[in-house]
Amino acid sequence: MSRKEAELAGGDAASRTVAEQGGGGGGGELAEALARRRLYREVTLALQTGLRDAKADFSFLRARGLRSLLGFLRSTASAADDAALLLFRHSQSIPDLQVNSLHQPKEDPVVTLDHIFGTEPMKITSPPTDSEIALALRVLEGCCLLYSRCTALAHKYKAVKVLLNILGSRGPTEQGVCLDALISLMLDSPSNQMDFDEYSGLEKVAELLKDVQVEEHIRLKCGEFLLLLIGHVYAKESSPIHEQMKNLFGEQCASLIWAASRFGSTLESLTRSKGRRPCRYRQGELLNPWSPIEQVP
């Protein structure tokens, strides 16, 4: 189904609802039907404008579109009811409105004499900035957390492989967001978990955590990533990742990570966040006792 067909179908359905309920004399039902139709249009417009800017040739337009999409996802997640969330999930079955398609960046264009002396102007696309990539990762994270089918679409585009490449090649601005996005991709997604194992994701995170040249907050973020990975992605004790943890970090540190991941019950709990902080510092000390991570009050 194309976007235009979906819009017409949604508009016709809403019109029929209004006509049927309006004929019965129910003013409250008529107002409710009109509100649903307005919400449908708002969701469609927010996705269309955000995606249009996010696909632009210039970085400032792409950043504006990504901020718009991120704002829409946040408002949808914090809405009092699930009406906007259900519409967003429905929209992700329409190719023109899918937000989480993650593609490899295109290669730089090759300039030839035809471009210099020809009459056809060469199309130039500005390269993505660090902040733009971080925004795109936040949008991907939000999509996966709001709708589990987005993780399947992300697997189709090899998102885990792309994120691991970003983790190893980009700077701190992208690395921290990349770790959050990896967790959202792997939650309840065996296919993405298999990709994480296939592309040696745990080894790459371990390299960052052990590297004393890496910025402190990124090493702490790696420690938090491991806690979430063991506590929520690979929660079963029989998972083979526990043996990999012992090989990479040593039995003492792996045992600490496993025990700390069992502390608390939900990701949203403030006490869990406070409880993770000293554990992350302790991980740094166990991995590098000659140069421990200093505690910040």
Contacts in CASP RR format, 6 or more apart in sequence:
PFRMAT RR
TARGET T0000
AUTHOR 0000-0000-0000
METHOD contacts of the structure
MODEL  1
MSRKEAELAGGDAASRTVAEQGGGGGGGELAEALARRRLYREVTLALQTG
LRDAKADFSFLRARGLRSLLGFLRSTASAADDAALLLFRHSQSIPDLQVN
SLHQPKEDPVVTLDHIFGTEPMKITSPPTDSEIALALRVLEGCCLLYSRC
TALAHKYKAVKVLLNILGSRGPTEQGVCLDALISLMLDSPSNQMDFDEYS
GLEKVAELLKDVQVEEHIRLKCGEFLLLLIGHVYAKESSPIHEQMKNLFG
EQCASLIWAASRFGSTLESLTRSKGRRPCRYRQGELLNPWSPIEQVP
1 9 0 8 1.000
1 93 0 8 1.000
1 94 0 8 1.000
2 94 0 8 1.000
2 95 0 8 1.000
2 96 0 8 1.000
3 48 0 8 1.000
3 94 0 8 1.000
3 95 0 8 1.000
3 96 0 8 1.000
3 97 0 8 1.000
6 91 0 8 1.000
6 94 0 8 1.000
6 97 0 8 1.000
7 44 0 8 1.000
10 40 0 8 1.000
11 37 0 8 1.000
11 40 0 8 1.000
14 33 0 8 1.000
14 36 0 8 1.000
14 37 0 8 1.000
14 40 0 8 1.000
15 37 0 8 1.000
17 33 0 8 1.000
17 36 0 8 1.000
18 30 0 8 1.000
18 33 0 8 1.000
18 34 0 8 1.000
18 37 0 8 1.000
21 27 0 8 1.000
21 29 0 8 1.000
21 30 0 8 1.000
21 33 0 8 1.000
22 29 0 8 1.000
22 30 0 8 1.000
36 83 0 8 1.000
39 83 0 8 1.000
39 84 0 8 1.000
39 87 0 8 1.000
40 87 0 8 1.000
43 72 0 8 1.000
43 84 0 8 1.000
43 87 0 8 1.000
43 88 0 8 1.000
43 91 0 8 1.000
44 91 0 8 1.000
44 97 0 8 1.000
46 68 0 8 1.000
46 69 0 8 1.000
46 72 0 8 1.000
47 69 0 8 1.000
47 72 0 8 1.000
47 88 0 8 1.000
47 91 0 8 1.000
47 97 0 8 1.000
47 99 0 8 1.000
48 96 0 8 1.000
48 97 0 8 1.000
49 65 0 8 1.000
49 68 0 8 1.000
50 65 0 8 1.000
50 66 0 8 1.000
50 68 0 8 1.000
50 69 0 8 1.000
50 72 0 8 1.000
51 65 0 8 1.000
51 69 0 8 1.000
51 96 0 8 1.000
51 97 0 8 1.000
51 99 0 8 1.000
52 65 0 8 1.000
53 61 0 8 1.000
53 62 0 8 1.000
53 64 0 8 1.000
53 65 0 8 1.000
53 66 0 8 1.000
53 68 0 8 1.000
54 62 0 8 1.000
54 65 0 8 1.000
54 66 0 8 1.000
54 69 0 8 1.000
54 136 0 8 1.000
55 62 0 8 1.000
56 62 0 8 1.000
56 65 0 8 1.000
57 123 0 8 1.000
57 124 0 8 1.000
57 125 0 8 1.000
57 126 0 8 1.000
58 125 0 8 1.000
58 126 0 8 1.000
59 126 0 8 1.000
59 127 0 8 1.000
59 128 0 8 1.000
59 129 0 8 1.000
59 132 0 8 1.000
62 128 0 8 1.000
62 132 0 8 1.000
63 129 0 8 1.000
63 131 0 8 1.000
63 132 0 8 1.000
63 135 0 8 1.000
66 132 0 8 1.000
66 135 0 8 1.000
66 136 0 8 1.000
66 138 0 8 1.000
66 139 0 8 1.000
67 135 0 8 1.000
69 99 0 8 1.000
69 139 0 8 1.000
70 135 0 8 1.000
70 138 0 8 1.000
70 139 0 8 1.000
70 142 0 8 1.000
73 88 0 8 1.000
73 139 0 8 1.000
73 142 0 8 1.000
73 143 0 8 1.000
73 146 0 8 1.000
75 84 0 8 1.000
76 84 0 8 1.000
76 85 0 8 1.000
76 88 0 8 1.000
76 146 0 8 1.000
77 85 0 8 1.000
77 142 0 8 1.000
77 145 0 8 1.000
77 146 0 8 1.000
79 85 0 8 1.000
85 146 0 8 1.000
88 146 0 8 1.000
88 147 0 8 1.000
89 146 0 8 1.000
89 147 0 8 1.000
89 149 0 8 1.000
91 97 0 8 1.000
91 98 0 8 1.000
92 98 0 8 1.000
92 99 0 8 1.000
92 100 0 8 1.000
92 143 0 8 1.000
92 147 0 8 1.000
92 149 0 8 1.000
92 150 0 8 1.000
92 153 0 8 1.000
98 153 0 8 1.000
99 139 0 8 1.000
99 143 0 8 1.000
99 150 0 8 1.000
100 139 0 8 1.000
100 140 0 8 1.000
100 143 0 8 1.000
100 144 0 8 1.000
100 150 0 8 1.000
100 153 0 8 1.000
100 154 0 8 1.000
100 159 0 8 1.000
101 153 0 8 1.000
101 157 0 8 1.000
102 136 0 8 1.000
102 140 0 8 1.000
102 154 0 8 1.000
102 157 0 8 1.000
102 159 0 8 1.000
102 162 0 8 1.000
103 157 0 8 1.000
104 162 0 8 1.000
105 127 0 8 1.000
105 128 0 8 1.000
106 125 0 8 1.000
109 122 0 8 1.000
109 123 0 8 1.000
109 124 0 8 1.000
111 122 0 8 1.000
114 120 0 8 1.000
115 122 0 8 1.000
128 136 0 8 1.000
130 170 0 8 1.000
130 171 0 8 1.000
130 173 0 8 1.000
130 174 0 8 1.000
131 173 0 8 1.000
133 166 0 8 1.000
133 170 0 8 1.000
133 173 0 8 1.000
133 174 0 8 1.000
134 173 0 8 1.000
134 174 0 8 1.000
134 177 0 8 1.000
137 163 0 8 1.000
137 166 0 8 1.000
137 174 0 8 1.000
137 177 0 8 1.000
137 178 0 8 1.000
137 180 0 8 1.000
137 181 0 8 1.000
138 177 0 8 1.000
138 180 0 8 1.000
138 181 0 8 1.000
140 154 0 8 1.000
140 159 0 8 1.000
140 181 0 8 1.000
140 184 0 8 1.000
140 185 0 8 1.000
141 177 0 8 1.000
141 180 0 8 1.000
141 181 0 8 1.000
141 184 0 8 1.000
142 184 0 8 1.000
143 150 0 8 1.000
144 150 0 8 1.000
144 151 0 8 1.000
144 154 0 8 1.000
144 181 0 8 1.000
144 184 0 8 1.000
144 185 0 8 1.000
144 187 0 8 1.000
145 184 0 8 1.000
145 187 0 8 1.000
148 188 0 8 1.000
148 189 0 8 1.000
151 184 0 8 1.000
151 185 0 8 1.000
151 186 0 8 1.000
151 187 0 8 1.000
151 188 0 8 1.000
151 189 0 8 1.000
151 191 0 8 1.000
151 192 0 8 1.000
152 189 0 8 1.000
152 191 0 8 1.000
154 160 0 8 1.000
154 185 0 8 1.000
154 192 0 8 1.000
155 185 0 8 1.000
155 189 0 8 1.000
155 191 0 8 1.000
155 192 0 8 1.000
155 195 0 8 1.000
158 195 0 8 1.000
159 185 0 8 1.000
159 192 0 8 1.000
160 182 0 8 1.000
160 185 0 8 1.000
160 186 0 8 1.000
160 192 0 8 1.000
160 195 0 8 1.000
160 196 0 8 1.000
160 199 0 8 1.000
161 195 0 8 1.000
161 199 0 8 1.000
163 178 0 8 1.000
163 181 0 8 1.000
163 182 0 8 1.000
163 185 0 8 1.000
164 182 0 8 1.000
164 196 0 8 1.000
164 199 0 8 1.000
164 200 0 8 1.000
164 201 0 8 1.000
164 204 0 8 1.000
166 174 0 8 1.000
166 175 0 8 1.000
166 178 0 8 1.000
167 174 0 8 1.000
167 175 0 8 1.000
167 178 0 8 1.000
167 179 0 8 1.000
167 182 0 8 1.000
167 204 0 8 1.000
167 205 0 8 1.000
167 208 0 8 1.000
168 175 0 8 1.000
168 204 0 8 1.000
168 208 0 8 1.000
170 178 0 8 1.000
172 215 0 8 1.000
172 217 0 8 1.000
172 218 0 8 1.000
175 208 0 8 1.000
175 218 0 8 1.000
175 221 0 8 1.000
176 218 0 8 1.000
176 221 0 8 1.000
179 205 0 8 1.000
179 221 0 8 1.000
179 222 0 8 1.000
179 224 0 8 1.000
179 225 0 8 1.000
182 196 0 8 1.000
182 225 0 8 1.000
183 225 0 8 1.000
183 228 0 8 1.000
183 229 0 8 1.000
183 232 0 8 1.000
183 233 0 8 1.000
185 192 0 8 1.000
186 192 0 8 1.000
186 193 0 8 1.000
186 196 0 8 1.000
186 229 0 8 1.000
186 233 0 8 1.000
187 232 0 8 1.000
187 233 0 8 1.000
193 233 0 8 1.000
193 234 0 8 1.000
196 202 0 8 1.000
197 241 0 8 1.000
202 229 0 8 1.000
202 241 0 8 1.000
202 244 0 8 1.000
202 245 0 8 1.000
202 248 0 8 1.000
203 248 0 8 1.000
205 222 0 8 1.000
205 225 0 8 1.000
205 226 0 8 1.000
206 248 0 8 1.000
206 249 0 8 1.000
208 214 0 8 1.000
208 218 0 8 1.000
208 219 0 8 1.000
208 222 0 8 1.000
209 219 0 8 1.000
209 222 0 8 1.000
209 223 0 8 1.000
209 226 0 8 1.000
209 283 0 8 1.000
209 284 0 8 1.000
209 287 0 8 1.000
210 287 0 8 1.000
210 288 0 8 1.000
211 219 0 8 1.000
212 288 0 8 1.000
212 291 0 8 1.000
216 293 0 8 1.000
216 294 0 8 1.000
219 284 0 8 1.000
219 293 0 8 1.000
220 280 0 8 1.000
220 281 0 8 1.000
220 293 0 8 1.000
223 257 0 8 1.000
223 280 0 8 1.000
223 283 0 8 1.000
224 276 0 8 1.000
224 280 0 8 1.000
226 245 0 8 1.000
226 257 0 8 1.000
226 261 0 8 1.000
226 283 0 8 1.000
227 257 0 8 1.000
227 260 0 8 1.000
227 261 0 8 1.000
227 276 0 8 1.000
227 279 0 8 1.000
227 280 0 8 1.000
228 261 0 8 1.000
228 267 0 8 1.000
229 241 0 8 1.000
230 241 0 8 1.000
230 242 0 8 1.000
230 245 0 8 1.000
230 257 0 8 1.000
230 258 0 8 1.000
230 261 0 8 1.000
231 261 0 8 1.000
231 262 0 8 1.000
232 261 0 8 1.000
232 267 0 8 1.000
234 241 0 8 1.000
234 242 0 8 1.000
242 254 0 8 1.000
242 258 0 8 1.000
245 254 0 8 1.000
245 257 0 8 1.000
245 258 0 8 1.000
246 254 0 8 1.000
248 254 0 8 1.000
249 257 0 8 1.000
249 283 0 8 1.000
249 286 0 8 1.000
249 287 0 8 1.000
252 286 0 8 1.000
253 283 0 8 1.000
253 286 0 8 1.000
253 287 0 8 1.000
256 279 0 8 1.000
256 282 0 8 1.000
256 283 0 8 1.000
256 286 0 8 1.000
257 279 0 8 1.000
257 283 0 8 1.000
260 275 0 8 1.000
260 276 0 8 1.000
260 279 0 8 1.000
263 272 0 8 1.000
263 275 0 8 1.000
263 276 0 8 1.000
263 279 0 8 1.000
264 271 0 8 1.000
264 272 0 8 1.000
265 272 0 8 1.000
266 272 0 8 1.000
278 295 0 8 1.000
281 292 0 8 1.000
281 293 0 8 1.000
281 295 0 8 1.000
284 292 0 8 1.000
284 293 0 8 1.000
285 292 0 8 1.000
285 293 0 8 1.000
END
